[in-house]
Amino acid sequence: METSTEDAAEQQKMEKVRQQLIDRLHRTSESMAAYTVVVIFGAFAAIFTIWSYTKDYLGEWATYWVGALLGTSIMVFVAFEVFKVAATGFSSVKVVELLNKDLSPSDFFIQQKALVKKQSEFNQLVNIPIWKAALFITVVTGFGAAGILMFHFVSAIAKGQI
């Protein structure tokens, strides 16, 4: 009898540690996501500032490519942010629906655990792959535009135009 009580206590400790790790990972992920948004917005501001100072020295080809790359980068970034808000809202609605149900505590926790599992699976199968693709496209196209701008900016300096 004592062994099963010890096992149950150990199980509760493990579940508590597991939940603490999940909470810490969630907070870290939220911080990283916020930091990424700030960095990307800062990069967009910097690129547009450089573009405003170098556009007179860009050829037609470079102007079109910078516009196309920056436009793609911004559209993908904004589309992902809208998707993220929609997914978070949908998830929140499911939690509110669960909270509004008249359930016994044990039924509530069973359904809450199932909901968390479903949300975790959705994150793994949908959110994370979309995030990876959006981040890749946003960064590659943004760096492409910045590369074109910097090349022309340095070329204008080397030619004594600036």
Secondary structure as GFF3:
##gff-version 3
##sequence-region A 1 162
A	DSSP	alpha_helix	2	54	.	.	.	ID=ss1
A	DSSP	three_ten_helix	55	57	.	.	.	ID=ss2
A	DSSP	alpha_helix	60	100	.	.	.	ID=ss3
A	DSSP	alpha_helix	105	122	.	.	.	ID=ss4
A	DSSP	pi_helix	123	127	.	.	.	ID=ss5
A	DSSP	alpha_helix	128	158	.	.	.	ID=ss6
###
